[in-house]
Amino acid sequence: MTAIPLDRVGQIFSDALIEVISTTTGLSIEVTSTEASTELDEMTGLISLYGENHGMLFISAKESVVRVLCAYMTGVIADDVTGEDAEDALCEIVNMTAGNAKLRFNNTGQVFMISPPFVFRGSDAALISKKRVNIISGLLGNEEISIKVKVVFY
């Protein structure tokens, strides 16, 4: 991914997330800022990226936002979405976003593989690295939801 300018890498992942949210929920979101914070929200989906460069994709949001996304994805009322349902929905969102980005990168000659998705909980989590890595981050959303996306690679 380093052969592509960092701002283009960020754009590819942002575009992938925007398309996934639109397709799965019908909601329109946009990039509201590109912020450098390493803090994550209450729920974070992550997936590893393997290729010429290795890294991880993090998609993080408050649990209430993930429940709203799950409700739009499934047709279940947000108040009836269980914690497990929210975790499954976030896993699906991060998996589809990584897959969408993978297709976009294939068109640039950059190829990578993805791991199974994971979710972790905790609002005290932050990305900390002991070696030099590239961190691309952004905040996406609309009036109803806010989602953090971070790509860390080396």
Backbone as a printed PyTorch tensor [residue, N CA C, xyz], in Angstrom:
tensor([[[  0.8080,  -1.1990,   0.0000],
         [  0.0000,   0.0000,   0.0000],
         [  0.8480,   1.2590,   0.0000]],

        [[  2.1360,   1.1470,   0.2850],
         [  2.9690,   2.3410,   0.3410],
         [  3.2320,   2.9360,  -1.0290]],

        [[  3.0770,   2.1770,  -2.0990],
         [  3.2850,   2.7270,  -3.4340],
         [  2.1780,   3.7180,  -3.7920]],

        [[  1.1050,   3.6940,  -3.0740],
         [ -0.0220,   4.5970,  -3.2930],
         [  0.0730,   5.7000,  -2.2400]],

        [[ -0.1360,   6.9580,  -2.6010],
         [ -0.0800,   8.0330,  -1.6040],
         [ -1.0320,   7.7700,  -0.4340]],

        [[ -0.6020,   8.1620,   0.7700],
         [ -1.3880,   7.8820,   1.9740],
         [ -2.8030,   8.4430,   1.8980]],

        [[ -2.9670,   9.6310,   1.3260],
         [ -4.3150,  10.1840,   1.2350],
         [ -5.1990,   9.3400,   0.3290]],

        [[ -4.6220,   8.7310,  -0.6860],
         [ -5.3890,   7.8450,  -1.5810],
         [ -5.7710,   6.5570,  -0.8660]],

        [[ -4.8690,   6.0310,  -0.0370],
         [ -5.1840,   4.8400,   0.7600],
         [ -6.3770,   5.1380,   1.6690]],

        [[ -6.3290,   6.2760,   2.3430],
         [ -7.4440,   6.6680,   3.2070],
         [ -8.7420,   6.8200,   2.4410]],

        [[ -8.6610,   7.3970,   1.2460],
         [ -9.8530,   7.5780,   0.4120],
         [-10.4530,   6.2420,   0.0040]],

        [[ -9.5920,   5.2760,  -0.3300],
         [-10.0880,   3.9540,  -0.7320],
         [-10.8630,   3.3060,   0.4090]],

        [[-10.3150,   3.3340,   1.6210],
         [-11.0110,   2.7180,   2.7540],
         [-12.2700,   3.4970,   3.1250]],

        [[-12.2210,   4.8150,   3.0640],
         [-13.4240,   5.6120,   3.3400],
         [-14.5140,   5.3160,   2.3210]],

        [[-14.1550,   5.2880,   1.0400],
         [-15.1350,   4.9860,  -0.0040],
         [-15.7280,   3.5890,   0.1850]],

        [[-14.8830,   2.6390,   0.5840],
         [-15.3680,   1.2710,   0.8180],
         [-16.3880,   1.2520,   1.9480]],

        [[-16.0930,   1.9450,   3.0560],
         [-17.0310,   1.9720,   4.1890],
         [-18.3210,   2.6890,   3.8060]],

        [[-18.2200,   3.7950,   3.0910],
         [-19.4140,   4.5250,   2.6510],
         [-20.3080,   3.6170,   1.8040]],

        [[-19.7040,   2.8740,   0.8870],
         [-20.4860,   1.9770,   0.0340],
         [-21.1210,   0.8490,   0.8360]],

        [[-20.3890,   0.2650,   1.7730],
         [-20.9240,  -0.8250,   2.5950],
         [-22.1000,  -0.3420,   3.4360]],

        [[-21.9560,   0.8050,   4.0780],
         [-23.0590,   1.3310,   4.9060],
         [-24.2670,   1.6310,   4.0250]],

        [[-24.0530,   2.2250,   2.8650],
         [-25.1610,   2.5310,   1.9630],
         [-25.8630,   1.2620,   1.5030]],

        [[-25.0980,   0.2550,   1.1220],
         [-25.6600,  -0.9850,   0.5980],
         [-26.3920,  -1.7830,   1.6620]],

        [[-25.8180,  -1.8690,   2.8670],
         [-26.3930,  -2.7300,   3.9020],
         [-27.4880,  -2.0610,   4.7200]],

        [[-27.4630,  -0.7220,   4.8100],
         [-28.4260,  -0.0460,   5.6790],
         [-29.3160,   0.9440,   4.9400]],

        [[-28.8780,   1.3940,   3.7700],
         [-29.5990,   2.4400,   3.0570],
         [-29.2530,   3.8360,   3.5580]],

        [[-28.3720,   3.9400,   4.5550],
         [-27.9790,   5.2370,   5.0960],
         [-26.8710,   5.8510,   4.2550]],

        [[-26.8920,   7.1720,   4.1420],
         [-25.8180,   7.9010,   3.4790],
         [-24.9140,   8.4940,   4.5460]],

        [[-23.6120,   8.2270,   4.4250],
         [-22.6390,   8.8440,   5.3180],
         [-21.5640,   9.4840,   4.4660]],

        [[-20.7910,  10.3560,   5.0740],
         [-19.6880,  11.0070,   4.3820],
         [-18.5650,  11.2360,   5.3690]],

        [[-17.3920,  11.5320,   4.8410],
         [-16.2570,  11.8590,   5.6950],
         [-16.5330,  13.2110,   6.3300]],

        [[-16.4980,  13.2550,   7.6590],
         [-16.7230,  14.5140,   8.3610],
         [-15.4210,  15.1230,   8.8550]],

        [[-14.3800,  14.3060,   9.0120],
         [-13.0540,  14.8340,   9.3350],
         [-12.0130,  13.7400,   9.1700]],

        [[-10.7860,  14.1650,   9.0070],
         [ -9.6530,  13.2480,   9.0400],
         [ -8.8810,  13.6400,  10.2870]],

        [[ -9.0260,  12.8310,  11.3030],
         [ -8.4290,  13.1540,  12.5990],
         [ -7.3590,  12.1340,  12.9390]],

        [[ -6.3930,  12.5410,  13.7210],
         [ -5.2530,  11.6850,  14.0290],
         [ -5.3690,  10.9760,  15.3670]],

        [[ -6.4800,  11.1020,  16.0510],
         [ -6.6460,  10.4740,  17.3570],
         [ -6.5060,   8.9580,  17.2580]],

        [[ -5.8790,   8.3640,  18.2510],
         [ -5.7550,   6.9060,  18.2820],
         [ -6.8230,   6.2700,  19.1600]],

        [[ -7.6830,   7.0760,  19.7850],
         [ -8.7230,   6.5440,  20.6560],
         [ -9.7990,   5.8400,  19.8360]],

        [[-10.3530,   4.7860,  20.4320],
         [-11.4240,   4.0270,  19.7930],
         [-12.6930,   4.1690,  20.6240]],

        [[-13.8290,   3.7920,  20.0520],
         [-15.1020,   3.8800,  20.7630],
         [-15.4300,   2.5710,  21.4670]],

        [[-16.6630,   2.4620,  21.9610],
         [-17.0910,   1.3210,  22.7830],
         [-16.9840,  -0.0300,  22.0830]],

        [[-17.2300,  -0.0620,  20.7890],
         [-17.1330,  -1.3060,  20.0220],
         [-16.2330,  -1.0730,  18.8190]],

        [[-15.3230,  -2.0110,  18.5930],
         [-14.4050,  -1.8860,  17.4700],
         [-14.3210,  -3.2040,  16.7260]],

        [[-14.5830,  -3.1440,  15.4310],
         [-14.3690,  -4.2880,  14.5620],
         [-12.9990,  -4.1450,  13.9400]],

        [[-12.2920,  -5.2570,  13.8000],
         [-10.9690,  -5.1930,  13.1950],
         [-10.7200,  -6.4020,  12.3300]],

        [[ -9.8390,  -6.2000,  11.3600],
         [ -9.4750,  -7.2650,  10.4420],
         [ -8.0290,  -7.0180,  10.0230]],

        [[ -7.2660,  -8.0790,   9.9160],
         [ -5.8680,  -7.9520,   9.5050],
         [ -5.7590,  -7.9800,   7.9880]],

        [[ -4.7810,  -7.2520,   7.4830],
         [ -4.5080,  -7.1480,   6.0570],
         [ -3.1020,  -7.6790,   5.8100]],

        [[ -2.9650,  -8.6280,   4.8850],
         [ -1.6710,  -9.2370,   4.5980],
         [ -1.3400,  -9.0720,   3.1300]],

        [[ -0.1410,  -8.6110,   2.8530],
         [  0.2990,  -8.4470,   1.4750],
         [  1.6790,  -7.8440,   1.4510]],

        [[  1.9470,  -7.0140,   0.4430],
         [  3.2260,  -6.3240,   0.3600],
         [  3.4470,  -5.5100,   1.6280]],

        [[  2.3800,  -4.8880,   2.1030],
         [  2.3650,  -4.2160,   3.4000],
         [  1.3630,  -4.9570,   4.2670]],

        [[  1.6340,  -4.9930,   5.5440],
         [  0.7280,  -5.6350,   6.4900],
         [  0.0860,  -4.5570,   7.3470]],

        [[ -1.1050,  -4.8300,   7.7900],
         [ -1.7620,  -3.8430,   8.6250],
         [ -3.0730,  -4.3440,   9.1800]],

        [[ -3.8400,  -3.4070,   9.7090],
         [ -5.1520,  -3.7220,  10.2740],
         [ -6.1170,  -2.5970,   9.9500]],

        [[ -7.3580,  -2.9830,   9.7480],
         [ -8.4550,  -2.0390,   9.5620],
         [ -9.2910,  -2.0680,  10.8310]],

        [[ -9.5510,  -0.8940,  11.3920],
         [-10.3910,  -0.7530,  12.5810],
         [-11.6000,   0.0920,  12.2220]],

        [[-12.7910,  -0.3740,  12.5770],
         [-14.0080,   0.4180,  12.4440],
         [-14.6360,   0.4550,  13.8280]],

        [[-14.8010,   1.6570,  14.3550],
         [-15.1690,   1.8230,  15.7560],
         [-16.3580,   2.7740,  15.8920]],

        [[-17.2540,   2.4490,  16.8170],
         [-18.4210,   3.3010,  17.0540],
         [-18.9780,   3.0240,  18.4480]],

        [[-19.8140,   3.9220,  18.9030],
         [-20.5390,   3.6830,  20.1570],
         [-21.4850,   2.5150,  19.9390]],

        [[-21.7640,   1.7720,  21.0060],
         [-22.6490,   0.6200,  20.8770],
         [-24.0270,   1.0340,  20.3670]],

        [[-24.5110,   2.1860,  20.7860],
         [-25.8280,   2.6360,  20.3210],
         [-25.8400,   2.8210,  18.7970]],

        [[-24.7370,   3.2740,  18.2350],
         [-24.6380,   3.4420,  16.7770],
         [-24.6180,   2.0740,  16.0950]],

        [[-23.8540,   1.1380,  16.6460],
         [-23.7910,  -0.2030,  16.0580],
         [-25.1700,  -0.8530,  16.1130]],

        [[-25.9130,  -0.6400,  17.1970],
         [-27.2710,  -1.1890,  17.2870],
         [-28.1860,  -0.5820,  16.2160]],

        [[-28.0410,   0.7120,  15.9510],
         [-28.8280,   1.3620,  14.8910],
         [-28.4620,   0.7610,  13.5350]],

        [[-27.1580,   0.5970,  13.2760],
         [-26.7320,  -0.0070,  12.0080],
         [-27.2890,  -1.4190,  11.8690]],

        [[-27.2270,  -2.1890,  12.9480],
         [-27.7560,  -3.5540,  12.9310],
         [-29.2620,  -3.5460,  12.6590]],

        [[-29.9590,  -2.6110,  13.2730],
         [-31.4070,  -2.5170,  13.0570],
         [-31.7170,  -2.2350,  11.5830]],

        [[-30.9780,  -1.3130,  10.9800],
         [-31.1750,  -1.0350,   9.5590],
         [-30.8190,  -2.2440,   8.7030]],

        [[-29.7900,  -2.9950,   9.0970],
         [-29.3530,  -4.1570,   8.3150],
         [-30.3470,  -5.3090,   8.3890]],

        [[-31.0040,  -5.4640,   9.5390],
         [-31.8290,  -6.6450,   9.7730],
         [-33.3280,  -6.3830,   9.8010]],

        [[-33.7270,  -5.1400,   9.9960],
         [-35.1390,  -4.8340,  10.1370],
         [-35.6510,  -5.0210,  11.5590]],

        [[-34.7680,  -5.3760,  12.4750],
         [-35.1260,  -5.5260,  13.8930],
         [-35.1230,  -4.1390,  14.5270]],

        [[-36.0340,  -3.8790,  15.4370],
         [-36.0670,  -2.6040,  16.1510],
         [-34.7820,  -2.4710,  16.9670]],

        [[-34.1620,  -1.2930,  16.9380],
         [-32.8660,  -1.0810,  17.6010],
         [-32.8910,  -1.4940,  19.0730]],

        [[-34.0010,  -1.2530,  19.7690],
         [-34.0940,  -1.6350,  21.1830],
         [-34.0760,  -3.1430,  21.3790]],

        [[-34.4150,  -3.9040,  20.3340],
         [-34.4330,  -5.3680,  20.4170],
         [-33.1250,  -6.0100,  19.9470]],

        [[-32.1890,  -5.2080,  19.4650],
         [-30.8950,  -5.7340,  19.0170],
         [-30.0840,  -6.1260,  20.2510]],

        [[-29.6570,  -7.3810,  20.2930],
         [-28.8530,  -7.8590,  21.4180],
         [-27.3840,  -7.4610,  21.2260]],

        [[-26.6110,  -7.6050,  22.2810],
         [-25.1770,  -7.3510,  22.1930],
         [-24.5220,  -8.2500,  21.1700]],

        [[-24.9400,  -9.5060,  21.1280],
         [-24.3860, -10.4530,  20.1560],
         [-24.7590, -10.0580,  18.7300]],

        [[-25.9980,  -9.5900,  18.5450],
         [-26.4210,  -9.1120,  17.2190],
         [-25.5450,  -7.9440,  16.7730]],

        [[-25.2800,  -7.0140,  17.6810],
         [-24.4570,  -5.8450,  17.3660],
         [-23.0370,  -6.2760,  17.0060]],

        [[-22.4990,  -7.2200,  17.7450],
         [-21.1510,  -7.7290,  17.4520],
         [-21.1080,  -8.3780,  16.0690]],

        [[-22.1050,  -9.1830,  15.7610],
         [-22.1730,  -9.8230,  14.4360],
         [-22.2620,  -8.7790,  13.3230]],

        [[-23.0770,  -7.7540,  13.5400],
         [-23.2380,  -6.7060,  12.5270],
         [-21.9220,  -5.9700,  12.3060]],

        [[-21.2120,  -5.6600,  13.3830],
         [-19.9410,  -4.9480,  13.2390],
         [-18.9000,  -5.8250,  12.5540]],

        [[-18.8840,  -7.1150,  12.8800],
         [-17.9860,  -8.0390,  12.1680],
         [-18.2940,  -8.0240,  10.6790]],

        [[-19.5550,  -8.0440,  10.3410],
         [-19.9490,  -8.0530,   8.9310],
         [-19.5490,  -6.7560,   8.2470]],

        [[-19.7220,  -5.6310,   8.9150],
         [-19.3630,  -4.3380,   8.3290],
         [-17.8590,  -4.2550,   8.0750]],

        [[-17.0420,  -4.6590,   9.0520],
         [-15.5900,  -4.5760,   8.8600],
         [-15.1380,  -5.5730,   7.7960]],

        [[-15.7490,  -6.7510,   7.7550],
         [-15.3960,  -7.7570,   6.7460],
         [-15.7380,  -7.2590,   5.3410]],

        [[-16.9270,  -6.7200,   5.1670],
         [-17.3410,  -6.2290,   3.8510],
         [-16.5330,  -5.0040,   3.4310]],

        [[-16.1830,  -4.1500,   4.3860],
         [-15.3700,  -2.9730,   4.0680],
         [-13.9800,  -3.4000,   3.6020]],

        [[-13.3760,  -4.3540,   4.3070],
         [-12.0540,  -4.8490,   3.8970],
         [-12.1340,  -5.5120,   2.5250]],

        [[-13.1790,  -6.2890,   2.2860],
         [-13.3430,  -6.9390,   0.9860],
         [-13.5450,  -5.9300,  -0.1300]],

        [[-14.3300,  -4.9000,   0.1330],
         [-14.5590,  -3.8560,  -0.8560],
         [-13.2540,  -3.1100,  -1.1560]],

        [[-12.5020,  -2.7830,  -0.1010],
         [-11.2170,  -2.1000,  -0.2870],
         [-10.2380,  -2.9960,  -1.0460]],

        [[-10.2630,  -4.2860,  -0.7440],
         [ -9.3810,  -5.2330,  -1.4250],
         [ -9.6210,  -5.1920,  -2.9320]],

        [[-10.8690,  -5.1760,  -3.3400],
         [-11.1910,  -5.0800,  -4.7720],
         [-10.6980,  -3.7650,  -5.3670]],

        [[-10.8610,  -2.6840,  -4.6220],
         [-10.4000,  -1.3740,  -5.1000],
         [ -8.8750,  -1.3450,  -5.2430]],

        [[ -8.1660,  -1.9660,  -4.2890],
         [ -6.7000,  -2.0070,  -4.3560],
         [ -6.2250,  -2.9100,  -5.4850]],

        [[ -6.9550,  -3.9980,  -5.7540],
         [ -6.5660,  -4.8750,  -6.8640],
         [ -6.4690,  -4.0980,  -8.1660]],

        [[ -7.3250,  -3.0940,  -8.3380],
         [ -7.3000,  -2.2650,  -9.5440],
         [ -6.0560,  -1.3840,  -9.6160]],

        [[ -5.3530,  -1.2140,  -8.4880],
         [ -4.1280,  -0.3950,  -8.4680],
         [ -2.8750,  -1.2620,  -8.5210]],

        [[ -3.0550,  -2.5800,  -8.5270],
         [ -1.9120,  -3.4820,  -8.5160],
         [ -1.4740,  -3.8890,  -7.1210]],

        [[ -2.0770,  -3.3190,  -6.1000],
         [ -1.7680,  -3.6780,  -4.7150],
         [ -2.7170,  -4.7940,  -4.2920]],

        [[ -2.1720,  -5.9240,  -3.9270],
         [ -2.9860,  -7.0880,  -3.5690],
         [ -2.7420,  -7.4240,  -2.1140]],

        [[ -3.8050,  -7.7050,  -1.3810],
         [ -3.6540,  -8.1910,  -0.0180],
         [ -4.7410,  -9.1890,   0.3020]],

        [[ -4.4960,  -9.9560,   1.3230],
         [ -5.4730, -10.9170,   1.8260],
         [ -5.9950, -10.3870,   3.1540]],

        [[ -7.1490, -10.9040,   3.5650],
         [ -7.7340, -10.4490,   4.8280],
         [ -7.9770, -11.6310,   5.7490]],

        [[ -7.9140, -11.3580,   7.0500],
         [ -8.1830, -12.3730,   8.0670],
         [ -9.6790, -12.4080,   8.3570]],

        [[-10.1130, -13.3520,   9.1790],
         [-11.4890, -13.2590,   9.6770],
         [-11.6370, -11.9840,  10.5290]],

        [[-12.8440, -11.4370,  10.6080],
         [-13.0510, -10.2250,  11.4070],
         [-13.2030, -10.5480,  12.8920]],

        [[-12.8940,  -9.5650,  13.7170],
         [-13.0280,  -9.6700,  15.1700],
         [-13.6890,  -8.4130,  15.6970]],

        [[-14.2650,  -8.5030,  16.8850],
         [-14.8090,  -7.3330,  17.5780],
         [-14.2580,  -7.3330,  18.9920]],

        [[-13.8670,  -6.1580,  19.4530],
         [-13.5650,  -6.0310,  20.8680],
         [-14.3320,  -4.8440,  21.4190]],

        [[-14.5550,  -4.9030,  22.7160],
         [-15.3230,  -3.8700,  23.4040],
         [-14.4240,  -3.1270,  24.3780]],

        [[-14.7320,  -1.8830,  24.6170],
         [-14.0120,  -1.0920,  25.5980],
         [-13.7050,   0.2930,  25.0720]],

        [[-14.1640,   1.3040,  25.7860],
         [-13.9420,   2.6790,  25.3430],
         [-12.5820,   3.2080,  25.7830]],

        [[-11.8450,   2.4350,  26.5610],
         [-10.5110,   2.8640,  26.9780],
         [ -9.4300,   2.3820,  26.0300]],

        [[ -9.7890,   1.7370,  24.9500],
         [ -8.8140,   1.1840,  24.0180],
         [ -8.2110,   2.2990,  23.1650]],

        [[ -6.9340,   2.1380,  22.8370],
         [ -6.2410,   3.0620,  21.9450],
         [ -5.2310,   2.2710,  21.1370]],

        [[ -4.9060,   2.7570,  19.9480],
         [ -3.9020,   2.1160,  19.1040],
         [ -2.5190,   2.6110,  19.5330]],

        [[ -1.6770,   1.6850,  19.9430],
         [ -0.3240,   2.0330,  20.3740],
         [  0.6290,   1.1100,  19.6440]],

        [[  1.6650,   1.6600,  19.0580],
         [  2.6230,   0.8640,  18.3070],
         [  4.0330,   1.1750,  18.7700]],

        [[  4.8580,   0.1420,  18.8550],
         [  6.2490,   0.3320,  19.2490],
         [  7.1560,   0.5170,  18.0430]],

        [[  6.6430,   0.3070,  16.8520],
         [  7.4600,   0.5560,  15.6810],
         [  6.7700,   1.5570,  14.7780]],

        [[  7.5090,   2.1090,  13.8910],
         [  6.9900,   3.1270,  12.9880],
         [  5.9440,   2.5170,  12.0680]],

        [[  4.7420,   3.0290,  12.1620],
         [  3.6590,   2.5800,  11.3060],
         [  2.9610,   3.8010,  10.7200]],

        [[  2.2530,   3.5750,   9.6480],
         [  1.4000,   4.6100,   9.0740],
         [  0.0080,   4.4290,   9.6550]],

        [[ -0.5770,   5.5070,  10.1280],
         [ -1.9480,   5.4640,  10.6370],
         [ -2.7620,   6.4710,   9.8440]],

        [[ -3.7900,   5.9670,   9.2000],
         [ -4.7210,   6.8130,   8.4650],
         [ -6.0460,   6.7110,   9.1990]],

        [[ -6.6400,   7.8350,   9.5140],
         [ -7.8910,   7.7700,  10.2550],
         [ -8.8660,   8.8110,   9.7460]],

        [[-10.1190,   8.5470,  10.0010],
         [-11.1600,   9.4770,   9.6140],
         [-12.4170,   9.2460,  10.4150]],

        [[-13.2570,  10.2290,  10.4100],
         [-14.5540,  10.1620,  11.0510],
         [-15.5940,  10.2910,   9.9570]],

        [[-16.5220,   9.3340,   9.9050],
         [-17.5670,   9.3310,   8.8920],
         [-18.9050,   9.3190,   9.5890]],

        [[-19.9110,   9.8820,   8.9680],
         [-21.2300,   9.8330,   9.5690],
         [-22.2230,  10.7460,   8.8990]],

        [[-23.3110,  10.9630,   9.6410],
         [-24.3750,  11.8760,   9.2440],
         [-24.9900,  12.4250,  10.5260]],

        [[-26.1910,  12.9600,  10.4630],
         [-26.8170,  13.5310,  11.6600],
         [-27.1310,  12.4610,  12.7120]],

        [[-27.2720,  11.2150,  12.2750],
         [-27.7040,  10.1330,  13.1580],
         [-26.5510,   9.2960,  13.7150]],

        [[-25.5120,   9.1050,  12.9330],
         [-24.4470,   8.1880,  13.3430],
         [-23.0690,   8.7830,  13.1060]],

        [[-22.0900,   8.2640,  13.8500],
         [-20.6970,   8.6470,  13.6940],
         [-19.8480,   7.3840,  13.8150]],

        [[-18.9700,   7.1700,  12.8480],
         [-18.1540,   5.9600,  12.7940],
         [-16.6960,   6.3830,  12.5710]],

        [[-15.7850,   5.8030,  13.3680],
         [-14.3570,   6.0330,  13.1810],
         [-13.7860,   4.8980,  12.3390]],

        [[-12.9270,   5.2560,  11.4000],
         [-12.2120,   4.2500,  10.6250],
         [-10.7310,   4.5700,  10.7340]],

        [[ -9.9400,   3.5330,  10.9770],
         [ -8.4910,   3.6830,  11.0860],
         [ -7.8420,   2.5260,  10.3260]],

        [[ -6.7980,   2.8470,   9.5990],
         [ -5.9980,   1.8430,   8.9160],
         [ -4.5710,   2.0410,   9.4090]],

        [[ -4.0130,   0.9660,   9.9420],
         [ -2.6420,   0.9830,  10.4360],
         [ -1.8700,  -0.0110,   9.5900]],

        [[ -0.7630,   0.4260,   8.9920],
         [  0.0180,  -0.5160,   8.1860],
         [  1.4860,  -0.1350,   8.2130]],

        [[  2.3020,  -1.1380,   7.8850],
         [  3.7560,  -0.9600,   7.8150],
         [  4.3310,  -1.7320,   6.6610]]])
